[in-house]
Amino acid sequence: MCAQTVLESGGTERFPSRMSSSKSVLMTGATRGLGLECCSALVEAGHHVTALVRSGESAERLRERLDSDSIELVICDLRSLASVRRAAASAANAARRRRRDYDAIICSAGTQSFGARDFSADRIEMTFAVNHVAHQLLVEALFSTVSEDGRVVVVSSGTHDPDALEGRSHPPAEIVVSELADGTEGGQELSAMRRYSTSKLCNLLLVRHLDDLRAHRAGPSVVGFDPGAVPSTGLTRHWPWWLRTLSRGAWLLRPFGVAVSTPRAAGQALAEVAVGRGPYRSGRYYQLGSERKPSATARDSETARRLVSETRCLIDARTPTGDAD
């Protein structure tokens, strides 16, 4: 009997898992920094990668960098819910054509900006829109195309935890989706750093909720991943020059318990967590290759359920007429 999807929206047929060392991976964020290094590591190991990229220019840049037949490119602008829906439909159709489920989905793309708020095509604050809302829509749309022994990996950050050094100075906001969509808390505009740390908390709450659902229905494992402090990743291109300069000294944070890595090492660790045979347990949070305890809020199932539910309502409300199906 075919297994059914774990999402509440109902079941869909799965294709048999292929017993092969070569994995089929779908990922966002493959054109820069951490995601590019992860994609490179996967391709070098002989895996097939379906990379969701923002534009034709991004696709051409990735194709020139890796020059491999093991990469399939799908245009997906995470700043647009309509684009995410189209990309998810295209990726699902590709899985059906190949009669092979994905072995992993990696949500690696992220944005961080400074200065005044910016908004997506759907009038959602950009950091929240790209880092959380688009990825929730993508994962929920494609969850049934991931093999039951597969894995969904959502990249987060130590900034989500106000008790950790990385998150102490810019703690996440309260999880109220209507406010996060506006980039505010209690009517006051959130700083860029708090918008980012809150989006990283939302990443782990999505992991928490999807793992909670596995207690009732079959589905792939879901884990969070923290690359540690990685200077020179794509995120830093949005930073002011003075902060980019300071970030190059991230290794100074090591004595204070902050994990510091390079894009290459972090990318390889992300690839390993996604497709490796290690004991990566569903619902857990891994910093590079080691399990790390997330914040108390990130472990709260009710907050996670409310976030996911309210995000679905936001997606429905902001989806243009004709793009709902």
C-alpha positions in Angstrom: 0.0 0.0 0.0 1.3 3.5 -0.8 2.2 5.7 2.1 0.4 9.0 2.5 1.6 12.5 3.1 2.0 13.8 6.6 0.4 17.2 5.9 -3.1 17.8 6.9 -4.1 18.6 3.4 -4.5 14.9 2.6 -2.6 12.0 1.1 -1.0 11.6 -2.3 0.7 8.6 -3.9 4.4 8.1 -3.3 6.8 6.3 -5.7 8.9 3.5 -4.5 12.3 4.6 -3.1 15.2 3.6 -5.2 17.9 1.6 -3.4 20.9 3.6 -4.7 23.8 5.4 -3.3 22.9 8.3 -5.6 20.3 10.6 -4.0 17.8 13.1 -5.5 17.9 16.4 -3.7 15.9 19.6 -4.1 17.3 22.7 -2.6 17.1 26.5 -2.4 20.0 28.9 -2.1 22.3 26.9 -4.3 23.9 29.9 -6.1 25.8 31.5 -3.2 27.8 30.8 -0.1 26.7 28.0 2.1 24.1 26.7 -0.4 26.6 26.7 -3.3 29.1 24.8 -1.3 26.5 22.3 -0.3 25.3 21.9 -3.9 28.9 21.4 -5.0 29.5 18.7 -2.4 26.3 16.9 -3.4 27.2 16.9 -7.1 30.8 15.9 -6.4 29.4 12.9 -4.4 27.4 11.8 -7.4 23.9 13.0 -6.2 21.3 14.6 -8.5 20.3 18.2 -7.4 17.2 20.1 -8.4 18.2 23.7 -7.6 15.6 26.4 -7.3 17.2 29.6 -8.5 15.8 33.1 -8.6 16.4 34.0 -12.3 17.9 32.8 -15.5 21.0 34.8 -14.7 21.4 32.9 -11.4 20.8 29.6 -13.3 23.5 30.4 -15.9 26.0 31.4 -13.1 25.4 28.1 -11.3 25.6 26.1 -14.5 29.0 27.7 -15.4 30.3 27.1 -11.9 29.5 23.4 -11.6 29.2 22.3 -15.2 27.4 19.1 -14.4 24.6 17.0 -15.9 23.6 16.2 -12.4 21.9 19.6 -11.8 18.4 20.4 -12.9 17.4 24.1 -12.6 14.0 25.5 -11.8 13.2 29.2 -11.6 11.8 30.1 -8.2 11.8 33.7 -6.8 11.2 33.3 -3.1 10.0 36.9 -3.0 6.9 35.9 -4.8 4.3 33.3 -3.6 3.1 32.8 -7.1 6.6 31.9 -8.3 7.1 29.5 -5.4 3.8 27.7 -6.3 4.8 27.4 -9.9 8.3 26.1 -9.0 6.8 23.5 -6.5 4.4 22.3 -9.2 7.3 22.0 -11.7 9.4 20.1 -9.2 6.6 17.8 -8.3 5.9 17.0 -12.0 9.6 16.3 -12.5 9.5 13.8 -9.6 6.5 12.1 -11.3 8.2 12.0 -14.7 11.3 10.3 -13.1 9.0 8.1 -11.0 11.4 8.8 -8.1 10.7 10.7 -4.9 13.2 13.2 -3.6 15.5 11.9 -1.0 16.0 15.3 0.6 14.8 18.9 0.5 17.2 21.5 1.7 15.9 25.0 2.6 19.2 26.9 2.5 18.2 30.3 0.9 18.0 33.3 3.2 18.2 37.0 3.2 19.2 39.6 5.7 19.0 43.4 5.1 19.8 46.5 7.0 18.0 49.8 7.1 14.4 50.4 6.3 12.0 47.5 5.8 11.5 46.1 2.4 8.5 44.1 1.2 8.0 41.2 -1.1 5.7 41.1 -4.2 3.0 39.9 -1.8 3.4 42.8 0.6 5.2 40.7 3.3 8.3 42.0 5.0 11.1 40.6 3.0 13.1 38.8 5.6 10.0 37.0 6.9 8.8 36.4 3.4 11.9 34.8 2.0 13.3 33.0 5.1 10.1 31.6 6.4 6.9 32.0 4.4 8.2 31.0 1.1 10.0 27.9 2.5 6.9 26.8 4.5 4.8 27.0 1.3 7.5 25.1 -0.7 8.0 22.4 1.9 4.2 21.8 2.4 3.7 21.7 -1.3 6.4 19.1 -1.9 6.4 17.1 1.4 4.5 14.2 -0.3 7.3 14.0 -2.9 10.0 13.1 -0.3 10.6 9.5 0.4 9.6 8.2 3.8 13.2 7.5 4.7 14.2 10.9 3.3 15.0 14.1 5.1 13.9 17.7 5.1 16.6 20.1 6.3 15.8 23.7 7.2 18.8 26.0 7.8 18.4 28.2 10.9 20.9 30.1 13.1 22.1 30.5 16.6 20.6 34.0 16.5 17.2 32.4 17.1 18.1 31.8 20.8 18.1 34.8 23.1 20.0 32.7 25.7 22.9 32.1 23.3 25.7 34.5 22.6 24.6 34.8 19.0 21.1 35.9 19.8 21.5 37.8 23.1 21.8 41.3 21.6 18.9 40.9 19.1 16.4 38.5 20.6 13.5 37.3 18.3 10.2 39.0 18.5 7.0 37.4 19.7 5.5 35.1 17.1 2.5 37.0 15.8 2.3 36.4 12.0 0.2 39.5 11.3 2.9 41.6 12.9 5.9 39.8 11.4 4.4 40.2 8.0 4.6 44.0 8.6 8.0 43.7 10.3 6.7 45.1 13.6 6.2 44.1 17.2 3.5 45.8 19.2 3.2 48.5 16.6 6.9 49.3 16.6 9.2 48.6 13.6 11.6 45.7 14.3 15.3 46.2 13.7 16.9 44.4 10.8 18.7 42.1 13.1 15.6 41.2 15.1 13.7 40.6 11.8 16.4 38.1 10.9 16.6 36.3 14.3 12.9 36.0 14.3 12.9 34.4 10.9 15.5 31.9 12.1 13.2 31.0 15.1 10.4 30.5 12.6 12.6 28.0 10.7 12.9 25.8 13.8 9.3 26.2 14.7 8.4 24.8 11.2 10.7 21.9 11.9 9.0 21.4 15.3 5.5 21.3 13.8 6.3 19.0 10.9 8.0 16.6 13.3 5.0 16.7 15.6 2.8 15.6 12.7 5.1 12.5 12.2 3.7 11.1 15.5 0.4 10.6 13.7 1.3 9.9 10.1 4.2 8.6 8.1 6.7 11.0 6.5 10.3 11.9 6.1 12.4 13.1 9.0 12.7 16.9 9.5 15.7 18.6 11.1 17.2 22.0 11.7 20.7 22.9 10.7 23.0 25.7 12.1 26.1 26.4 10.0 27.7 28.3 12.8 29.3 31.7 12.2 30.3 31.7 8.6 32.0 35.0 7.4 31.9 35.8 3.7 28.6 33.9 3.0 26.1 35.4 0.6 24.2 37.0 3.5 27.0 39.4 4.2 26.7 41.1 0.9 23.8 43.1 2.3 25.7 44.2 5.4 27.3 47.7 5.8 31.1 47.7 5.0 32.0 48.1 8.7 30.0 45.0 9.7 31.5 43.0 6.8 34.9 44.0 8.1 34.1 42.9 11.7 32.7 39.6 10.5 36.1 38.6 9.1 37.2 38.3 12.8 34.4 35.8 13.7 37.1 33.3 14.8 37.6 35.5 17.9 34.2 34.3 19.1 35.4 30.7 19.4 36.5 31.1 23.0 33.0 32.1 23.9 31.4 28.9 22.6 30.4 30.2 19.1 31.0 27.6 16.3 32.9 29.3 13.5 33.2 27.6 10.1 34.0 28.3 6.5 31.5 28.2 3.6 33.1 25.0 2.3 33.1 23.1 5.6 29.6 24.3 6.5 28.3 23.3 3.0 29.8 19.9 3.3 28.3 19.4 6.8 24.9 20.5 5.4 25.1 18.0 2.6 26.0 15.3 5.1 23.0 16.1 7.4 20.7 16.0 4.3 21.8 12.7 2.7 24.3 11.1 5.1 23.7 7.9 7.1 24.5 9.5 10.5 22.1 9.3 13.4 20.3 12.5 12.5 17.0 12.3 14.4 13.8 14.0 13.3 12.9 17.1 15.2 16.5 17.8 16.3 18.7 20.7 15.6 22.3 20.2 14.4 25.1 22.8 14.5 27.4 21.5 11.7 27.5 17.8 12.6 26.7 18.0 16.3 23.3 18.1 18.0 22.5 21.3 19.7 19.6 22.2 22.0 17.4 24.9 20.4 15.7 27.7 22.4 12.7 26.9 24.7 10.4 28.8 22.2 11.7 26.7 19.3 10.7 23.6 21.2 7.2 24.8 22.0 4.7 22.7 19.9 1.7 25.1 20.4 3.7 28.1 19.2 4.9 26.0 16.3 1.3 24.9 15.4 0.1 28.5 15.6 2.9 29.9 13.5 2.3 27.3 10.7 -1.5 27.8 10.8 -1.3 31.6 10.7 1.3 31.4 8.0 -1.1 29.3 5.9 -3.8 31.9 6.4 -1.3 34.7 5.3 -0.4 32.7 2.2 -4.0 32.2 1.3 -4.8 35.9 1.9 -1.8 37.2 -0.2 -2.1 34.7 -3.0 -3.2 36.5 -6.2 -6.5 35.3 -7.7 -5.9 32.5 -10.1 -2.7 31.3 -8.4 -4.5 29.5 -5.5 -4.6 26.1 -7.1 
